[in-house]
Amino acid sequence: MSGNNEDIKNAFSEIKKNAEKNFNESRNSDIPAIYIGMATCGRAAGAEEAERAILETLDERNVKADVIHVGCIGHCYAEPVVIVDNPGFPPIFYYNVTAGKSKLIVKAFLERGDPLYEHLLGAMEENELIPSVMGFPRFGMEKRIVMEKCGHIDPEDINEYIKKGGYASLAFALSKTQADIIDEIRISGLRGRGGAGFPAWKKMEAVYGSDSKEKYIICNADEGDPGAYMDRTIIESNPHQLLEGMMVAAFAAGASKGIIYVRHEYPLAVKIIKKAIDDSNRMKLLGENILNSGFSFHIDIFEGSGAFVCGEETALIESVEGKRGMPRTRPPYPVERGLKNKPTVINNVKTLSTIPAIVNKGGKWFSGIGTKSSPGTAIFSIVGNVVHAGLVEIPMGVTIRTLIYDICGGIPGGKAFKALQIGGPSGGCLPESALDTPIDFDSLTEAGAMMGSGGMVVMDEDSCMVDVAKYFLEFTKNESCGKCTFCRIGTGHLLTILERITNGEGREGDVELLERLAGDIKRGSLCGLGKTAPNPVLTTIRYFRHEYEAHIHSKRCPSLKCRPLTAFYIDLGKCARGCDACVGSCPVDCIFTTKGRKKGIDQEVCVKCGECVTACPEEYNAVIKVSPPHLVPHIEKLEESK
């Protein structure tokens, strides 16, 4: 099916003309434009307070400027982010903008022309006046396709999206046949960005080839991994790119009905995507007979309740149908019998948001980025012990070392890198020896991890890998739907053993028992949650076995993280006579005074919270943490000192 090319072209040309007119009327190019990052991360960091300060100061000083909400530019470490486009200057990127700094920007830059060099990261364009941010690794080393417009446009302004090239790919696709579009996506080599890496074109082709008259496409925006926020950010920053990609995919597959499954915990994303759907319907880019092509498509929003297992496609379908979110046995696969037992394409936000660029620039262009088996780019949320945390979009094949050290600034505080948890709670923990592993589907799988949906947690030398495995296992155990015996009971057994080890009660043979149980769970589970839940255990044993052995045989936590295996004491040689800093910080009054007016810790009362370490002045550094606890020197307690 394809419409009359001239009719489609004329219909889109009229929409684009009106959008450009409306956009130009809404902006005044003769006055400064102030762009404020108002995605969830920006708001959490204080962007709303910064905006209020800007508006108040503009009013007080009688300064004219457009204040525009944009999404997340990906530099979460720098939030709140403000970009000021002041005529005569390049657009300037300000970071960590407080209310006070907001007032200063208006007074100094907009009134006096002083860019406040000490408060800016750089200019967004090459120029001679101000150092460009393009030399900053987070900008210069990325390759943005999906995130190209994130943080640069108002996500709630469909006119701006259209003016800047939006929906052109939809118009082009509708002038072609479904086979043409499927073939272009096949040439691109696009693999699903939801974790499994299944070729995107195969799902579309299977549904397109079905005899069913009723077909569906579902966008899986149920992002439940700890530390992952890529899908949420894309929706909050550029929702129309997702809608456009979804429409192109629906056209290729022959689907007339779409559902975006997004978790209820994302209220801002839900609000923005609903408005985007309403605006697209209003402009007749969505709905009946889109662009006079004969293709009709409707999108509904389904708000999930936050169950991690509903990220699995068949459990998601069960949830949409009003049932408990539990995986189905496969085959049949959703492309054969999905929603309402009809052929259904399911892809996640990143996959669908990539499609407009492929249609616009061609499959060969996309396949030339990244690696042969993993073309294109990957989007990751980098959190944990890293200097420049946030979202990055990099070509596939970039090494872990380059991502962490060159792009994200390395490990803070001069500490050593220890491990990277990649692929969410069901991913693997990779050690320093894996830093030169290329980031692509196959290389990560070979290393014992997986691409997953794109969450990365960076850990420094202070992390206990047994405790890390326990943390992720506790998450997956709690999120198990309970349908599979191996997953429901097996993950519980794994967690019990890990808890025993971190409590100093590990036994001979526990490591081997963990490995055997993990293998059984992977083989016996029905869905991806159970099959991958043991990965953190298996990879930490594979790469950090010595830490398990220290916990079991020596009852010692090498990283001093496991509370039952650690203790605090005060070095009398370093303790300052008469200083009571630690006393005031202790929540359980376990710190006493010795004969020499120095301090000691009652080990029977201490809850090992570590507040005394923080309170002790740096020049003394007298509070020492040790493992195992019996290494604490004996200090005589005086009854009269209590």
N, C-alpha and C positions, 0 to 999 in steps of 0.2 A: 504494500500500500504506500502510495506517495501522492501528494496533492499536486495541483497545477503550480508549477514553479513561479509563474508570473503573479498569480493570486497571492501566494505565500510571501513573495518578495514585496509586493505592494502593501499587504497588510502589516508586515513587520516594519516597513519603511515609515508608514503612518504612525505606528506606535512609537518608534524611535524618535521621530520628529517631535511628537507631543511631549515625550519624556525629556528630551533635551531642552525644549522650551520651558517646561515646568521647573526643571532643575536650575536653569540659568536665571529664572525669575526668583528663585528661592535663595540665591547666593549673590553677594555683592563683591566682585573681584577688586574693588577699589579700597576695601577696608581689610584689616587683618582677619585671618581665620584661625581660630583656636580649636584644635582637635583634642578631645579628651577620651582616653581609653576607658570605656564604660562597660566592658565585659565583667563577668563575675569576679575575676581576679583583681581588676582595677577597683571595683566597688569595695571589695573586701579590704584593700590596702588604703582606702580613703579618697577615692576619686570623686565621690559626691561632695565631700567637704571641700576638696580643691575647687570643684566647679562653683560651689556657693561663694567661695572667696573671690573667684575670678569675676563672677557676675556682680557681686557687691562692689568690687573695686572699679569695674568698668562703669557702673552707675555713679559711684562717688566722684570719679575723676572725669566723668562725661566723655569717656573714650568709646568709640564705635568699633565693634568687632563681632564677627559671627562665631558663636560658640556651638561646636558640632560634636555630637556623640559618635564615636567610632568604636569598633570592637578591639580585640586583643591583637597587638602586633607581635606577640610571642615572647617579649622580654619581661617575663613575670618578676624577675629579680629587681626590675627597675620601676615597678608600679608604685604609685600612680604615674602614668605616662601622659605627658602633654606635648603636642607638636604645634608650634606656632608658625604660621605662614604670614609673615609681615612683608608687605610690598617693599621692594628694595633689598630684601634679604632672601636667602634660600630658606626653605622650611627647616626649622630647628627643633631638635629632639631634646626635651627636658625630662629628667628621670627623678624618681622619688619626690614628686611634687607635693609638698605639704600645703596647708592653707596659707601659711606665711610666705612660702616661696611663690605661691600663686599671685599674691598681692604684689610681690616684688617684680614678677615677670611683667605684669601690667604697667606698673609705675616706671620701671627701668627700661624695658624693651619697647613697649608700645608707645610710651610717652617720650622717652629720651633717646631711643635707638641704641641702648646698651644691651647687647645680647646675653650678658651675664655668663661669661665664659666658664666661671667656676661651677655653674649649675647645669651645664648642658653636656650631653654625650657627644653631640656633633650635628652636622647638617645632613639632611636627607638627600641632598643632591651634591654633586661635585661642584666646588666653587673655590674662589680665592680668599673669601673673607673668613670662613670658619672651617676648621678641620672636619672632614666628611666622615660620617659614620660608616661609609662603605669600606673604610680601612679596618673597621672593628670586626673581628672574626665572626661574631654572631650575624652580621649582615653580609660580609664579603664571601663567606664560605658556604652559605646556604644556596639552595636552588628551589625557589618558591613557585609552585604551580597551583596547588590547592589553596595555599595561604597568600597568594600574590596580592590580593586586595584586602586581606585581614588587617585591621588597624588603619586602613587608608580610606575607607568609605563608611558612610552612615548605613548600618545594616538594616535600618528601618525605612530607607529611601529607595524605592524601586527605580525611581527616575535616575538616580546616580548610577545604579548598577547597569541600567540600559545604556546610559550615556557613555559609560566606560567599557562597552563591548558586550554587556550581558544579554543573554537570550539570542544572540546571533547564531550560536551553535545549534540551538533548537530550531531556528528558522531554516538553517542549512540542512539539518537532519531531516526535517519534514519534507524537503524537496527531493530526498533520496528514497531508496527502498530500504526496508528493514534489513535485507541481506547486505546492502552496502554498509550500513552502520555496524552491523555485527562483524563484518569482515574488517572494517577499520579498527575496531577494538581488538580483534584477533591479531592483526598486524602489530598493534601497539604492545602486545604481550602483557597487558594489565592483569595483575593478579589481585584477588580480593585482599583488601587491607584490614580485614577483621581478624586475621590470625592464621587461618589455614592456607591462604595463598592460592586458592583455587582460581583457575583462569576465568575472568569475568565473562568473556564472550560465550563460554560453553553454557552457562546458565541461561543467557538470553536466547541462544540458539535452541536449546532444549524446549523452552517455553514457547518460543515462536513456532516451532515445528509441531506443537501439540494440536490435536483436533478440537480441543475444548474451546467453546465460545467465550467462556469466562476465565480471565487470567488476572493475576495480581502481581504487584511489585511492592515489596516492603523494604523500607529503610530501617536498618537496625541501629538505633541511636541509644541503645541500652548499655551505657558505658559504666561498668561496675568495678573495674580494676582499681585497687588502691593506688592513688597517685596519678591516675590517668584522667585527662580532661581535654583530649584532642577534639573529640566529636562535639562536646559542649561548646568549645571555643569557636569552632567553625560555624556552628549554627548561630551563635551569638554575634559573630563578626561578619558573616557573608552567607545568609540563609538562601538567597536566590540562586547561588551557584549550586547548592544542593538540590533545590527544586528543579533547576534546569537539567542537571545531570540525571535526576530521577525521571524527568519527562522524556529525555532522549532514550534512556534505557527502557522505559515503558513502551515507547514507540517501536523500538527494535524488537522487543519481546511480544508485542501485540497486546499489551495489558491496558485496560481502560480504568483500572482502579488502583490507587496507591495508598499505603499507610506508612506514616512515620511513627515508629515505636520509640518514644523518648521517656526517660524516667521522670517521675513526678518531682524528684528532688532537684530538678533543673528548671525552676520557675521562670528565670529570665529567658532561657533558651526556648521554653514552651511559648512564652509571650511573643518572642520575636518571630518564631517560625509560623505561628498562627497569623500574625500580621502579614508576613510575607505571602502566605497562601491567599489571604483575603485580597491583598493588593494585586497579586497575579490574576486572580479571578476577575477583579474589577477591570483590569486592563486587557482581559480576554486572552491572556497568555496561558490560562489554565481553564479547564471546563469543557464546554461543547465546541466542536469544530474549531480547534485552535488554529489561528492564522489562516482560516479558510482552507485548511488542508484536508478536512474530513476526519482528522484524528481528534478524539475526545478523551480527556483524562481528568480524573478527580482525585484529590488527596485529602485524607482525613488524618487527624492526630490521635494516637492512642497513648495515654500516659500510664506507664508501668509503675508498679509499686516498689521497685528497687531490689527485686530478687536477682542475685548475680546469675543464677542458672538461666534466667530468661534471656541472657545474651546468646545462648545456644539457640540456633534458628528454629528447631522444632518445638522447644519449650516456649519460645516467643510466640509461635503460632497458637499453641495451646492457650497461652495467656490472652491473646487477642480474641480467641473464641469464647472467652469467659470461663475457662477451666483453670485448674491449678497448673502453674508453670512447671511441667515435667517433660523431659525429652521423650520423643517417640523413637521406636525402633526403626532403623533405616537399613536397607530400602523398605518402602519407596521413599525417595528424596523429595524435598519440597517442589522441585521443578516438575515432578510427576504428580504428586498429591500433596499440596501445601495447604494454604488457607481455604477452609471450606471444601477440602479435598480437591481443589482446583490447582492447576499449574501455577507456581509462584516463584518469582525471582526475589531472593533476599541478599542484599548487600549492605555494607555499613556506610557511614557518612563519608569517610575519606574516599572509598572506592567510587561512589556515585559523584562526588564533587570533583573527581579527576576527569570524568567523561567529557565535560564541555571543552576542556583544553585539547583533548585528543581529537575531538570532532573538528575543532577550529584549526589546529596546526597539523593534524595528520598522525596516523599510527606510526609511521616511520620516524617522525620527529621524536615521539615519546619513547620508542624502543631504542633510540640512540642515547638515552639518558640512563645511567645506572649500569647494571651488568646484563649479560646476555640472558641469564635465567631469571633475573629479577629486575626488569626494566623500570624506569621511572624514579620517583622519589619516595621517601618514607618520612612520616611525621611522628615525632616522639615528644612526649612530655618528660623532661629531665628534672628529677627531684632528688632530694637527699643532700649528701655532702658534696656539693658542687658550687662553684662560685657564681656562675650565671645560669641559674635555673630557669626553666620556662619551656616554651615550644620551639622546636626546630624542624625545618623541612630540608632534608639533605638527599643528594643522589644516592641510590642504592650502591653499595660497594665501599662507601667511606668506612674506615676502620673505627673501632670503638675508641682507640687511643685519640684519633683525630677529633672525634666528637666530644670526648670528655675534656681533653686538655687544650686543643687548639680552638675549638668553637665555644665551649662552655667554660673555659678559664681554669680548669683543673680543680684540685681539692683545696678547700679553704684552710687557713691556719697552718699551712706548711706541712700538713699531715700526709701520710702515704695512702695511696689508693689500695683498697683491699678487694672489693668485689662489686659486680654490677648485677642487679636483679633485673632481667629483661623479659618482657612477655607477660607481665602481670603476675598475680599470685600463683598462677600455674606455670610460670616461666622458670628459667634456671638461673642459678647464681654463678657467674663466670669470674675467675680470679685474674690477677695481674698478668699471668702468662697468656691470657686470652685477649689482651688489649689490642693486638694487631689482627684480630678476627674481623673480616669484612662484615658489614651489616647488610645482610640479605637473607632471604628465606632459607636457602640451603646451608650456608655457612653456619648460621646460628643453630640450626637443627643438629648439624654435625657436632657442634661444641656442647650439645646437651641442653640448649635453651631453645627459644623460638621467637619469632618476630612478634607474635601476639598482636594485640590491638595498638601497641605503641607506648606502653608505660615503661619507664626506666627509673630505677632507684639506685643511686650511686652511694656506695658505703666506703668509709675511710677505715683506718687501722683500728679504730676503737670498737668496731662492730664484732659481735660474737655470731658466728655463722650458724651455730646450733640454735641459738635464740632466734635468729632470722628465719630459719627453717620452721621453727615452732610457730612463729608469728603468722607466716603465710599458711601453714597447715591449719591453724586455728580458724583462719578466715574461710578457707575452702571447706573445712569440715562443717562449719556453721551454715555455709551457703548450699550445701548438698541438699538436693530436693528429697533424698531418701528413697528414690525409686530402686536404685541398684544396691544390692547387699554389699558388694565390694566397696562401693563408694561410701555408703551410709555407715557401715561398721568398720571398714578398713581404715578410712581416714581417722576415725575415732581411736583405733588402736595405735596408729602412727603417732597421733598427738599424745596419747598416754605415755608412750615410750619416750618421746622427746621431753615431755614435762618431767618425767622421772630423771632423765639425764641432766637437765638443767637445774634440778633440785639437789643434785649431788647423790642421787640414788641409782645411778646407772649400773648395769650389770654386764658381766662378760657375755658376749654374744649379742648384745643389743644392736650393734651396728649391722651385723649380718642379718638379724631379724628385721631391721628396718628395710634393708635392701630386698629381702625376700617378700615382705608384705607389699612394698612399693611395686614390685614387678607384678604381683597378683592383682593389685588394684588397677594398674594400667591395662592389663589384659582383660579383666573381667567387667570393667565399667562400660555403660551404654553410651555415654556422651563425652564430649571433650572435657568437661569439668573433672570427672573422675579419672579419665585417661591421662590427664596432665597434672592433677593435684600432687602426685608424688615428686614432680620435677625438682622443687626446691630441696627436698630431702636427698634425692639421688645426686644432684649436682654438688651440694655442700659436702656430702660424703666423698664424692669423686675428687673434689679439689681441696677440701679442708678436713680430711679424715683425721689429721693430727689433733684438731680441736675436739672432735668427738672422743678420741682416746684420752685426751687430757681431762675431760669432764668425767669420763668413766673410771679410768685407772688412778688418776691423781686427785680426783675430786677438786679440780682446779679449772677456773674459767680464764684462759689466757688473755682475754680482752677485758676482764673485770666487769662484765655486764650482768651475769646471772647472780641475782641477789643472794640466794642461799649459799653460793660458793664464794662470796666476797665479804669483806669486813672493812671498817674504817678505824683508824687509830690516829692519835696525835703524837707527832714526833716531838718529844720534850726538848730536844736540842734546837728545834726551830721555833717552838711556841714562844710567843711574846708574853712576858710576865704581866699579868693584869689585863690583857686584852680579852674582852668578852664577846667578840664578834660572833664566834661559833655558838656561844650559849644562847644568844638572842634568836638565832636562826633555827634552832632545833625544835621540831614540833612535839617531841615526846620527852623533853627534859632529861636526856640521857648523858649530858656532858657535865662533868663534875670538876672541882678544883683540887689540885694536888697540894702536898705540903709546901712545895716551892711556888705556889700561886699560879701554877700552869694548869693546863686542862687535860682531862682524860675522858674516854668514852666508855660508858657502861655497856658492854657487848650484849648483855641479856635484855636490855631495854631498846637498844638501837634498832630502827626499822630500815636502815641503810638507804635513806632517801637521798643522801648526798648534798643536802643543803649546807652542811658545815664546810664542805669543800668550796662551794661558791662564796660563802661568807668570809672565809679566811683571807686576809689581805695578801696580795700577790707577793709583797716583799718578804713574807714569812713562809707561805706555802707549806704550812705545818701539818695539814690533814692528809694522811696517806691512805690509799685504798690498796688492799692486798687480797690475793687469792692463793691458797685456800685460807679460810678464816683462822685456822689454828696458828698461822704465822704472826698474828697480832701479839706484840710484846706485852708481857704482864705488867700492869700498873697498879700499885697498891691503892685501894680506895679508903679514904679516911671518913669515918662516920661523922666526925665533927665538921667536915667540909660540906656535907649535904644540907 
